[in-house]
Amino acid sequence: MENKDIERLRKEIDKIDEDIVELLNKRAKIAIEIGCIKAKDALYFWDPRRENEIFDRLVKLNQGPFSHQALFNIFHEIVTATRQLQEPVKVAFLGPEATFSHMAAIRQFGGTAQFFHTLTIKDVFLEVEKGKCNYGVVPVENSIEGVIGYTLDMFFQSELKVCGEVYVRISHFLASVTGRREGIEKIYAHPQAIAQCRNFLNLNFPQTPTYEVRSSAEAAIKAKNEERAAAITTKLAIESYGLRLIDQYIEDFTNNTTRFWVIGRNFPLKTGMDKTSIIFSTPDRPGALYQALKTFAKRQINLTKLESRPMKSLPWHYLFFVDLDGHCTDERVKDALEELEHQCGYFKLLGSYPKARW
């Protein structure tokens, strides 16, 4: 293609970009009007049902060449940025920055939200409970390592609700200041990252010592300050701290994924594609758990997770955490939960929330 053709096409793109900017600002002004109405009527600014309607409609309209995933990513940022104009959203996450928890928070609330990192999972709960943040993002389970017990235990003492879920693929990257394999004398990494990249390390750096740090972000910071050191870290940390990539996707298992919960003071209205999470305990007698689960089976309610946790206050007694399909306001789910509550010594609804998309 000749240069004059490229120039003509670029001018077409420039004109389209001008139209996009004008339309985005027009969209934002209308959204701000909606935000004023929500504030007047004390309605929630975050409306997952409406957002799902937008994304579903866009998928139907999409005829390419953008993939559905690419289009979702673009409009997700538009929607979250617009929501930020209606009411600034403050989100707490398990820090520091550039960790997988940070990535999950960005994925849920977009890059324009105000993010605050904390030292512990408990601190995330406290920031939301005190009203310093609107929402928190905490890890709840990993596809390989299992549940994050401390997160589940926090719900036993907290009145916060589960408002949403986010899945993040755990991909590990090896990076350094130079971006070269040669000369690496030490590798910094979080203990879980070391365990999840054991095969790669044994094959490529069998004699190189690894040093445990508290987070993937800390690993990146240490490697940034040492020319002969490397870090097993996240893509976001590499970009944030100016490292150079040595190798990517070095984890032993490619399907390693962590599920995060979004926590807040209220759970959203049903969207039609929802999940409900509960905690309960059963009487100490034969068949008690069977009777509890039968409550869901006879109503054809699908249970997607069942996890037991020891009760801290009563040795050898257990709490059961359950995820099930449906919203607590659905007739079948509502009836099942009411029946279960009558059977159990302890029952708590953690929340009903939209299933993670994409």
C-alpha positions in Angstrom: 0.0 0.0 0.0 1.4 3.4 -0.9 2.0 6.1 1.7 -0.9 8.3 0.4 -3.3 5.4 0.9 -2.1 5.0 4.5 -2.4 8.7 5.1 -6.0 8.7 3.7 -7.0 5.7 6.0 -5.4 7.4 9.0 -7.4 10.5 8.4 -10.5 8.3 8.4 -9.4 6.8 11.7 -8.8 10.3 13.1 -12.4 11.3 12.2 -13.8 8.2 13.8 -11.8 8.9 16.9 -13.2 12.4 17.1 -16.7 10.9 16.8 -16.0 8.4 19.5 -14.7 11.1 21.9 -17.8 13.2 21.3 -20.1 10.2 21.8 -18.3 9.0 25.0 -18.7 12.4 26.6 -22.4 12.5 25.5 -22.8 9.1 27.1 -21.1 10.2 30.3 -23.3 13.3 30.6 -26.4 11.1 30.4 -24.9 8.7 33.0 -24.2 11.6 35.4 -27.9 12.5 35.1 -28.8 8.9 36.0 -26.4 9.1 38.9 -28.2 12.2 40.3 -31.5 10.3 40.2 -29.9 7.4 41.9 -28.5 9.6 44.7 -31.9 11.3 45.1 -33.7 8.0 45.4 -31.0 6.3 47.5 -30.3 3.7 44.8 -27.1 1.7 44.5 -24.6 3.1 42.0 -23.3 -0.3 41.1 -26.0 -2.2 39.2 -24.6 -5.5 37.9 -28.0 -6.3 36.3 -27.9 -3.2 34.1 -24.2 -3.8 33.3 -25.0 -7.4 32.2 -27.8 -6.1 30.0 -25.3 -3.7 28.3 -22.7 -6.4 27.7 -25.3 -9.0 26.5 -26.7 -6.4 24.0 -23.2 -5.6 22.7 -22.4 -9.3 22.1 -25.6 -9.6 20.0 -24.6 -6.4 18.0 -21.0 -7.5 17.5 -20.2 -8.7 14.0 -16.4 -8.4 14.3 -13.6 -8.2 13.6 -13.4 -7.5 17.4 -13.9 -10.6 19.5 -16.6 -10.6 22.2 -13.8 -10.7 24.8 -12.1 -7.6 23.3 -15.3 -5.7 23.0 -16.2 -6.6 26.6 -12.8 -5.4 27.8 -13.3 -2.0 26.0 -16.8 -1.4 27.2 -16.1 -2.7 30.7 -13.6 0.2 31.1 -16.1 2.6 29.7 -18.8 1.5 32.0 -16.6 1.5 35.1 -15.1 4.9 34.2 -18.7 6.3 33.8 -19.7 4.8 37.1 -16.7 6.6 38.7 -18.2 9.9 37.4 -21.5 9.1 39.1 -19.8 8.3 42.5 -16.1 7.7 43.1 -15.7 4.1 44.1 -13.1 3.2 46.8 -11.8 -0.4 46.8 -9.6 -2.1 49.3 -7.5 -5.1 48.4 -4.8 -7.4 49.9 -1.7 -5.5 48.9 0.8 -4.4 47.9 0.1 -3.0 44.4 0.6 -5.1 41.3 -0.4 -8.4 43.0 -3.0 -10.8 41.8 -5.5 -9.2 44.3 -4.8 -5.8 42.7 -5.4 -7.3 39.3 -8.7 -8.8 40.5 -9.8 -5.4 41.8 -8.9 -3.7 38.5 -10.8 -6.4 36.6 -13.9 -5.9 38.6 -13.9 -2.1 39.0 -11.8 -0.8 36.1 -8.6 1.2 36.2 -10.3 4.5 37.2 -11.5 3.3 40.6 -9.6 4.5 43.8 -7.6 1.5 45.1 -6.2 1.1 48.6 -3.9 -1.8 49.5 -3.9 -3.4 53.0 -1.5 -5.7 54.8 -4.0 -8.5 55.7 -7.3 -10.0 54.6 -8.7 -8.8 57.9 -7.7 -5.3 57.1 -9.7 -5.4 53.8 -12.8 -6.3 55.9 -12.1 -3.6 58.4 -11.7 -0.9 55.7 -15.2 -1.8 54.3 -16.8 -2.2 57.7 -15.6 1.2 58.8 -16.9 2.8 55.6 -13.5 3.9 54.4 -14.0 1.9 51.3 -17.1 1.0 49.4 -15.9 -2.5 48.5 -13.1 -5.0 49.2 -11.6 -7.7 47.1 -10.3 -10.9 48.9 -9.1 -14.3 47.6 -11.4 -17.1 48.5 -10.0 -20.2 46.7 -7.4 -21.4 44.3 -8.0 -24.2 41.7 -4.9 -26.1 42.8 -4.3 -25.1 46.5 -7.9 -25.1 47.6 -9.8 -22.6 49.8 -8.3 -19.6 51.6 -9.5 -20.6 55.0 -8.9 -17.3 56.7 -11.2 -15.5 54.2 -14.0 -18.0 55.0 -13.4 -17.7 58.7 -13.7 -13.9 58.5 -17.3 -14.2 57.4 -18.2 -16.0 60.7 -17.4 -12.7 62.5 -18.3 -10.1 59.9 -21.6 -8.8 58.7 -20.3 -7.9 55.3 -21.9 -9.5 52.2 -20.5 -11.1 49.1 -21.3 -8.8 46.2 -19.5 -10.4 43.3 -16.8 -12.8 42.2 -13.7 -12.4 40.0 -11.5 -15.2 38.5 -7.9 -14.4 37.8 -5.6 -16.9 36.0 -2.4 -17.2 38.0 0.3 -16.7 35.4 3.9 -16.3 36.6 6.6 -14.3 34.8 10.4 -14.3 35.3 11.8 -10.8 35.0 14.9 -8.8 35.8 16.5 -5.4 35.2 18.5 -6.7 32.2 16.0 -9.2 30.8 18.8 -11.7 30.4 19.1 -15.2 31.8 22.8 -15.0 32.0 24.3 -13.8 35.3 21.3 -14.4 37.5 22.5 -15.3 41.0 19.3 -15.3 43.0 15.5 -15.4 42.4 13.0 -13.6 44.6 9.4 -15.0 44.8 6.4 -15.5 47.0 6.4 -19.1 48.5 3.3 -20.1 46.5 5.0 -18.8 43.3 8.1 -20.9 44.1 5.9 -24.0 44.6 3.9 -23.4 41.5 7.0 -22.9 39.3 9.1 -25.8 40.7 9.5 -27.7 37.5 10.6 -24.6 35.6 13.1 -23.7 38.3 14.6 -27.2 38.5 15.0 -27.4 34.8 16.3 -23.9 34.1 17.9 -22.7 37.4 18.8 -25.8 39.3 21.7 -24.2 41.2 20.2 -20.7 41.6 18.9 -20.0 45.2 15.4 -18.7 45.6 14.5 -16.2 48.3 11.0 -16.0 49.7 9.2 -12.6 50.0 5.8 -11.6 51.1 4.3 -10.8 47.6 5.0 -10.9 43.9 5.3 -7.1 44.0 8.0 -7.2 46.6 9.9 -9.7 44.5 9.8 -7.3 41.6 11.0 -4.4 43.8 13.9 -6.4 45.1 14.9 -7.5 41.5 14.6 -3.9 40.4 17.3 -2.9 42.9 19.7 -5.8 42.2 21.2 -6.3 38.7 22.0 -10.0 39.2 18.6 -10.9 40.7 15.4 -11.9 39.1 11.8 -12.1 40.2 8.9 -14.5 39.7 6.1 -11.9 39.5 3.0 -10.7 37.7 2.8 -8.9 34.3 1.3 -5.9 36.1 4.4 -5.7 38.4 6.8 -5.9 35.5 5.0 -2.9 33.9 4.7 -1.1 37.2 8.4 -1.4 38.3 10.1 -1.2 34.9 11.5 -4.7 34.7 12.3 -6.7 31.5 10.7 -10.0 30.7 13.0 -13.1 30.7 10.3 -15.8 30.4 6.5 -16.0 30.6 3.9 -18.5 31.8 6.4 -20.5 33.8 3.9 -22.1 36.1 3.7 -25.9 36.2 -0.1 -26.0 35.7 -1.6 -23.9 33.0 -5.1 -23.9 34.5 -4.1 -22.4 37.8 -6.9 -19.9 38.7 -7.8 -18.0 41.9 -11.3 -16.9 42.7 -11.8 -13.6 44.5 -14.9 -12.3 46.3 -16.0 -8.7 46.2 -17.3 -7.8 49.6 -19.6 -4.9 50.6 -22.3 -3.9 53.0 -25.2 -4.9 50.6 -25.6 -7.5 47.9 -27.0 -6.5 44.5 -30.3 -7.3 42.9 -30.6 -10.5 40.9 -29.4 -10.6 37.3 -30.7 -14.0 36.2 -27.2 -15.5 36.3 -26.5 -15.5 40.0 -24.9 -17.5 42.7 -25.6 -17.6 46.4 -23.2 -18.4 49.2 -24.2 -19.5 52.7 -22.7 -20.9 56.0 -24.5 -23.4 58.2 -23.9 -26.0 60.9 -25.9 -29.1 61.5 -27.0 -30.9 64.7 -24.5 -33.6 65.9 -26.6 -36.6 64.9 -26.6 -39.2 62.1 -28.0 -38.0 58.7 -28.0 -34.3 59.7 -25.9 -33.2 56.7 -27.8 -35.5 54.4 -31.1 -33.9 55.4 -29.6 -30.4 55.0 -28.4 -31.2 51.4 -31.7 -32.9 50.6 -33.4 -29.5 51.0 -31.6 -28.4 47.8 -31.8 -31.8 45.9 -35.6 -32.0 46.1 -35.9 -28.5 44.6 -33.3 -29.3 41.8 -31.0 -26.6 43.0 -27.4 -27.1 41.9 -24.7 -26.9 44.6 -21.4 -25.8 43.0 -19.3 -25.9 46.2 -19.4 -27.6 49.6 -16.5 -26.9 52.1 -16.2 -27.7 55.8 -14.4 -25.6 58.3 -13.8 -26.3 62.0 -15.7 -24.1 64.5 -13.1 -22.1 66.5 -15.3 -22.0 69.6 -16.3 -25.7 69.7 -13.7 -28.4 69.0 -14.6 -31.2 66.6 -17.7 -29.3 65.3 -17.8 -27.9 61.8 -19.3 -25.2 59.7 -20.3 -25.9 56.1 -19.8 -23.3 53.3 -22.0 -23.8 50.3 -22.3 -22.1 46.9 -25.4 -22.7 44.9 -26.9 -21.6 41.6 -29.6 -18.9 41.9 -30.5 -15.7 43.9 -31.8 -15.7 47.4 -35.0 -13.9 46.1 -35.7 -16.8 43.6 -38.8 -18.7 44.9 -37.1 -22.1 45.0 -33.9 -20.8 46.6 -35.8 -18.7 49.1 -37.9 -21.7 50.2 -34.8 -23.9 50.5 -32.9 -21.4 52.6 -35.9 -21.0 54.9 -36.2 -24.7 55.4 -32.5 -25.1 55.9 -32.4 -22.4 58.5 -35.1 -24.2 60.6 -33.0 -27.4 60.5 -29.7 -25.9 61.5 -28.1 -24.7 64.7 -26.4 -21.9 62.8 -27.2 -20.4 59.5 -25.9 -17.3 57.7 -26.6 -15.9 54.2 -23.2 -14.6 52.9 -24.7 -13.0 49.8 -26.3 -13.4 46.4 -24.3 -12.0 43.5 -23.7 -12.2 39.7 -21.6 -15.1 38.4 -18.3 -14.0 37.0 -18.4 -13.2 33.3 -15.8 -14.1 30.7 
